[in-house]
Amino acid sequence: MKINFTHHQSAHCENGVISNLMKYNGFNVSEPMAFGIGSGLLFCYIPLLMVNHAPAITYRAMPGFIFKKFAKRVGIKIKREKFKNPQQAKARLDENLKNNNPVGLQVGVYNLVYFPDEYRFHFNAHNLIVYGKENDTYLISDPVMETVTTLTDKQLEKVRFAKGAFAPKGHMYYPIDFPKELQLEKAIIKGIKQTCRDMLAPIPIVGVKGIRKVAKLIRKWPKKKGNKVANHYLGQVVRMQEEIGTGGGGFRYIFAAFLQESSKILNNPRLSELSNEMTNIGDLWRDFALDASRIYKNRSAKEDAYNNVASQLETIADKEEIFFKKLKKAIK
């Protein structure tokens, strides 16, 4: 029971699942296009949600939202299912595979045996595609992996029913209805407008204001929390940025690619110019991550190191505020 499915590696799991499922169904949608139309770019500091004993920070929309928004904006319908019973979840998955229908799954990362040990931690919002089954082994297309892989039925059940924050509960999803042609122009504009609204939101923990909030906290952590906790918290900022999905810098590069592609579709050269600007902002995020990692690994030789990386974040926030205001004007 193997579907004739072509695996394409991507930078981020949910974008890759969208792109791969769309390509399987005859629509050539790139990862950046899926991400941009789905308004995937976000920043949010979530102090009440602790992940690995540190406040959560997300650089993307909530799990599942990218596909949901993308589908609505381009005119496709998605079926989503969650389960209390693992046997029922397995039966529904097998039924889809028998009908030559590859499906997306939300899973936990910690028990994904094909992941390197350093990437296996308690994070339950990873996405992959199951495209077949041979005996008791499922054929897996994980978009962030270079090649296809496999999981036994027990291994797959374990990650589908992982416990903790964002517990997937066997979550599976797949497109069920398509228009004759995707309405990309309107979808692109809607995607950009929402991203601008989110990043310029007048809420202290969201968008550019959220970035500034984290910068202020970083300055306070050494005295308020002590070096050990401060280092752990700063490590969390970088881990959420660079290791969970593609985070701060990587998402900026994907968004820049989306703007580049959109400039041609909309015949709007201004988007191409802004694409280059966003790429430069992505470089600043990567510089921040590198300097921050030196601190929490006790390798920083800079004086007042925490204030230094906080200042870097404040510079990024200033540049992103200017950028998104310009982008908002560019699509009016």
C-alpha positions as CSV (number, residue, x, y, z in Angstrom):
1,M,0.0,0.0,0.0
2,K,2.2,2.7,-1.3
3,I,1.0,6.0,-2.9
4,N,2.9,7.4,-5.8
5,F,4.0,10.4,-3.8
6,T,7.0,12.7,-4.5
7,H,8.9,13.9,-1.4
8,H,10.2,17.5,-1.5
9,Q,12.4,18.7,1.3
10,S,11.4,22.1,2.9
11,A,12.7,24.5,5.6
12,H,9.7,24.2,7.8
13,C,7.3,21.3,8.5
14,E,3.8,22.8,8.1
15,N,4.8,24.8,5.0
16,G,6.3,21.7,3.6
17,V,3.3,19.5,4.3
18,I,1.0,22.1,2.5
19,S,3.4,22.4,-0.5
20,N,3.8,18.7,-0.8
21,L,0.1,17.8,-0.5
22,M,-0.8,20.6,-3.0
23,K,1.8,19.3,-5.5
24,Y,0.5,15.7,-5.1
25,N,-3.0,17.1,-6.0
26,G,-1.7,18.9,-9.1
27,F,-1.1,22.4,-7.8
28,N,2.5,23.7,-7.9
29,V,2.5,25.7,-4.7
30,S,6.0,26.6,-3.3
31,E,6.8,26.5,0.5
32,P,7.2,30.3,0.6
33,M,3.9,30.8,-1.1
34,A,2.1,28.5,1.4
35,F,3.8,30.3,4.3
36,G,3.0,33.8,3.1
37,I,-0.6,33.3,2.0
38,G,-1.1,31.5,5.3
39,S,0.2,34.5,7.3
40,G,2.8,32.2,9.0
41,L,5.1,35.0,10.1
42,L,4.5,36.1,13.7
43,F,6.3,36.9,16.9
44,C,4.7,36.3,20.3
45,Y,6.0,36.1,23.8
46,I,3.8,33.7,25.9
47,P,4.9,34.0,29.6
48,L,2.2,31.7,30.9
49,L,3.2,28.8,28.7
50,M,6.3,27.1,29.9
51,V,8.2,24.9,27.4
52,N,11.3,23.1,28.8
53,H,11.0,25.1,32.0
54,A,11.2,28.5,30.2
55,P,8.6,31.0,28.8
56,A,7.5,30.1,25.3
57,I,8.3,32.3,22.4
58,T,6.8,31.7,18.9
59,Y,8.0,33.1,15.6
60,R,5.1,31.6,13.7
61,A,1.3,31.3,13.7
62,M,-0.2,28.7,15.9
63,P,0.1,25.1,14.7
64,G,-2.5,24.4,12.0
65,F,-3.3,28.0,11.4
66,I,-1.1,28.4,8.3
67,F,-2.8,25.6,6.4
68,K,-6.2,26.7,7.6
69,K,-5.7,30.3,6.4
70,F,-4.0,29.2,3.2
71,A,-6.9,26.8,2.3
72,K,-9.6,29.4,3.0
73,R,-7.8,32.1,0.9
74,V,-7.1,29.9,-2.2
75,G,-10.5,28.1,-2.0
76,I,-9.7,24.6,-1.0
77,K,-11.4,22.6,1.8
78,I,-9.5,20.6,4.4
79,K,-10.8,17.7,6.6
80,R,-9.4,17.6,10.1
81,E,-9.9,14.8,12.6
82,K,-8.7,14.2,16.2
83,F,-9.2,11.0,18.2
84,K,-9.4,9.8,21.7
85,N,-8.8,6.2,20.7
86,P,-5.5,5.3,19.0
87,Q,-7.0,2.3,17.3
88,Q,-9.7,4.5,15.7
89,A,-7.0,7.0,14.6
90,K,-5.0,4.1,13.0
91,A,-8.1,2.8,11.2
92,R,-8.9,6.2,9.7
93,L,-5.3,6.6,8.6
94,D,-5.2,3.2,7.0
95,E,-8.6,3.9,5.3
96,N,-7.1,7.1,3.7
97,L,-4.0,5.2,2.5
98,K,-6.1,2.5,0.9
99,N,-7.9,5.3,-1.0
100,N,-4.6,6.7,-2.3
101,N,-4.9,9.8,-0.1
102,P,-1.7,10.9,1.7
103,V,-2.4,12.7,4.9
104,G,-0.8,15.3,7.1
105,L,-0.3,14.5,10.8
106,Q,0.6,16.6,13.8
107,V,3.0,14.7,16.1
108,G,5.3,15.1,19.0
109,V,9.1,15.4,18.3
110,Y,10.5,13.7,21.4
111,N,9.9,10.2,20.2
112,L,10.6,10.6,16.5
113,V,13.3,8.0,16.3
114,Y,14.7,9.2,13.0
115,F,15.4,12.7,14.4
116,P,19.0,13.3,15.8
117,D,19.0,13.1,19.6
118,E,19.8,16.8,19.9
119,Y,16.6,17.7,18.1
120,R,14.3,15.4,20.1
121,F,12.6,17.4,22.9
122,H,9.1,17.9,24.1
123,F,7.5,19.8,21.3
124,N,4.1,18.6,20.0
125,A,3.5,20.7,16.9
126,H,5.6,19.0,14.3
127,N,4.0,18.1,11.0
128,L,4.7,15.2,8.5
129,I,2.9,13.2,5.8
130,V,2.1,9.5,5.7
131,Y,2.0,8.2,2.2
132,G,1.9,4.5,2.5
133,K,2.1,1.3,4.7
134,E,4.1,-1.9,4.2
135,N,3.1,-4.6,6.7
136,D,3.3,-2.8,10.1
137,T,5.5,0.0,8.9
138,Y,4.3,3.4,7.8
139,L,6.0,5.3,5.0
140,I,6.8,8.9,6.2
141,S,7.5,12.0,4.2
142,D,8.8,14.4,6.8
143,P,9.4,17.7,4.9
144,V,12.4,18.8,7.0
145,M,14.3,15.5,6.2
146,E,16.3,15.1,3.0
147,T,14.8,11.7,2.2
148,V,11.7,9.7,3.1
149,T,11.7,7.5,6.2
150,T,9.6,5.1,8.1
151,L,7.9,4.5,11.5
152,T,6.5,1.3,12.9
153,D,2.8,1.4,13.9
154,K,3.8,1.6,17.5
155,Q,6.3,4.4,16.9
156,L,3.7,6.4,15.0
157,E,1.1,5.9,17.6
158,K,3.5,7.2,20.3
159,V,4.1,10.4,18.5
160,R,0.5,10.9,17.4
161,F,-0.6,10.7,21.0
162,A,2.2,12.5,22.7
163,K,1.3,14.2,26.0
164,G,1.9,17.8,27.1
165,A,1.3,21.3,25.5
166,F,-0.3,21.2,22.1
167,A,-1.0,17.4,22.5
168,P,-1.9,16.3,19.0
169,K,-4.6,13.7,20.0
170,G,-4.0,11.8,16.7
171,H,-4.6,14.9,14.6
172,M,-4.8,14.2,10.9
173,Y,-5.7,16.5,8.1
174,Y,-5.9,16.5,4.3
175,P,-7.5,18.5,1.4
176,I,-10.8,17.2,0.1
177,D,-12.0,19.7,-2.4
178,F,-10.2,22.1,-4.9
179,P,-11.2,24.9,-7.2
180,K,-10.4,24.6,-10.9
181,E,-7.7,27.3,-10.4
182,L,-6.2,28.8,-7.3
183,Q,-6.9,32.6,-6.8
184,L,-3.4,33.5,-5.8
185,E,-3.6,37.3,-6.3
186,K,-6.3,37.9,-3.8
187,A,-4.9,35.3,-1.4
188,I,-1.4,36.9,-1.5
189,I,-2.8,40.3,-0.6
190,K,-4.9,38.9,2.3
191,G,-1.9,37.0,3.6
192,I,0.3,40.1,3.5
193,K,-2.3,42.3,5.1
194,Q,-2.8,40.0,8.1
195,T,0.9,39.6,8.6
196,C,1.3,43.4,8.7
197,R,-1.6,43.6,11.2
198,D,-0.1,40.9,13.4
199,M,3.4,42.3,13.4
200,L,2.2,45.9,14.1
201,A,-0.4,44.9,16.6
202,P,-0.9,47.2,19.7
203,I,-0.3,44.3,22.1
204,P,2.8,44.3,24.3
205,I,3.6,40.6,23.7
206,V,2.9,40.4,19.9
207,G,4.8,41.5,16.9
208,V,7.4,44.2,17.1
209,K,6.1,45.2,20.6
210,G,6.7,41.6,21.6
211,I,10.3,41.7,20.4
212,R,10.9,44.9,22.4
213,K,9.3,43.2,25.5
214,V,11.7,40.3,25.2
215,A,14.6,42.7,24.8
216,K,13.7,44.4,28.1
217,L,13.4,41.1,29.9
218,I,16.8,39.9,28.6
219,R,18.3,43.0,30.3
220,K,16.7,42.1,33.6
221,W,17.2,38.3,33.6
222,P,20.8,38.1,35.0
223,K,20.0,40.2,38.1
224,K,16.4,39.0,38.6
225,K,16.8,35.3,37.8
226,G,20.5,34.7,38.4
227,N,23.0,33.5,35.7
228,K,21.9,29.9,35.5
229,V,18.2,30.7,34.9
230,A,19.1,33.7,32.7
231,N,21.3,31.5,30.5
232,H,18.6,28.9,30.3
233,Y,15.9,31.5,29.3
234,L,18.2,33.0,26.7
235,G,18.9,29.6,25.4
236,Q,15.2,29.1,25.1
237,V,14.9,32.2,22.9
238,V,17.5,30.9,20.6
239,R,16.2,27.4,20.5
240,M,12.7,28.5,19.7
241,Q,14.3,30.7,17.0
242,E,16.8,28.4,15.4
243,E,15.9,24.8,16.3
244,I,12.1,24.6,16.4
245,G,11.2,24.8,12.8
246,T,13.2,27.6,11.2
247,G,12.4,30.3,13.7
248,G,13.2,34.0,13.6
249,G,15.9,34.2,10.9
250,G,14.8,31.4,8.7
251,F,11.2,32.5,8.6
252,R,12.3,35.9,7.5
253,Y,14.2,34.3,4.5
254,I,11.1,32.3,3.6
255,F,8.9,35.4,3.8
256,A,11.4,37.3,1.7
257,A,11.2,34.5,-0.9
258,F,7.4,34.8,-0.8
259,L,7.6,38.5,-1.5
260,Q,9.9,37.9,-4.4
261,E,7.5,35.3,-5.9
262,S,4.5,37.5,-5.2
263,S,6.1,40.6,-6.9
264,K,5.9,38.7,-10.2
265,I,2.4,37.4,-9.7
266,L,1.1,40.8,-8.7
267,N,3.4,42.7,-11.1
268,N,4.5,44.8,-8.1
269,P,8.3,45.6,-8.2
270,R,8.1,47.2,-4.7
271,L,7.6,43.7,-3.2
272,S,10.9,42.6,-4.8
273,E,12.7,45.6,-3.1
274,L,11.1,44.8,0.2
275,S,12.1,41.1,-0.2
276,N,15.8,42.2,-0.2
277,E,15.1,44.3,2.9
278,M,13.6,41.4,4.8
279,T,16.6,39.2,3.9
280,N,18.8,41.7,5.6
281,I,16.6,41.6,8.7
282,G,16.9,37.8,8.6
283,D,20.7,38.2,8.8
284,L,20.3,40.4,11.9
285,W,18.2,37.7,13.6
286,R,21.0,35.1,12.8
287,D,23.6,37.5,14.2
288,F,21.6,37.9,17.4
289,A,21.2,34.1,17.7
290,L,25.0,33.6,17.3
291,D,25.9,36.2,19.9
292,A,23.2,34.9,22.3
293,S,24.4,31.3,22.0
294,R,27.9,32.4,23.0
295,I,26.5,33.8,26.2
296,Y,24.5,30.8,27.3
297,K,27.4,28.5,26.3
298,N,29.7,30.7,28.4
299,R,31.8,31.7,25.4
300,S,31.0,35.4,25.2
301,A,34.0,37.7,25.7
302,K,31.9,40.8,25.4
303,E,31.3,43.0,28.4
304,D,27.7,43.6,29.4
305,A,26.8,40.8,27.0
306,Y,23.1,40.6,27.9
307,N,22.6,44.3,27.3
308,N,24.4,43.9,24.0
309,V,22.0,41.2,22.6
310,A,19.0,43.1,24.0
311,S,20.1,46.1,22.0
312,Q,20.4,43.9,18.9
313,L,16.7,42.8,19.4
314,E,15.6,46.4,19.8
315,T,17.3,47.3,16.5
316,I,15.6,44.4,14.8
317,A,12.2,45.5,16.3
318,D,12.8,49.1,14.9
319,K,13.7,47.8,11.5
320,E,10.7,45.4,11.4
321,E,8.3,48.2,12.4
322,I,9.5,50.3,9.5
323,F,9.5,47.3,7.2
324,F,5.9,46.2,7.9
325,K,4.6,49.8,7.6
326,K,6.2,50.0,4.1
327,L,4.9,46.6,3.2
328,K,1.4,47.6,4.2
329,K,1.5,50.6,1.9
330,A,3.0,48.6,-0.9
331,I,-0.1,46.4,-1.4
332,K,-2.8,49.1,-1.1
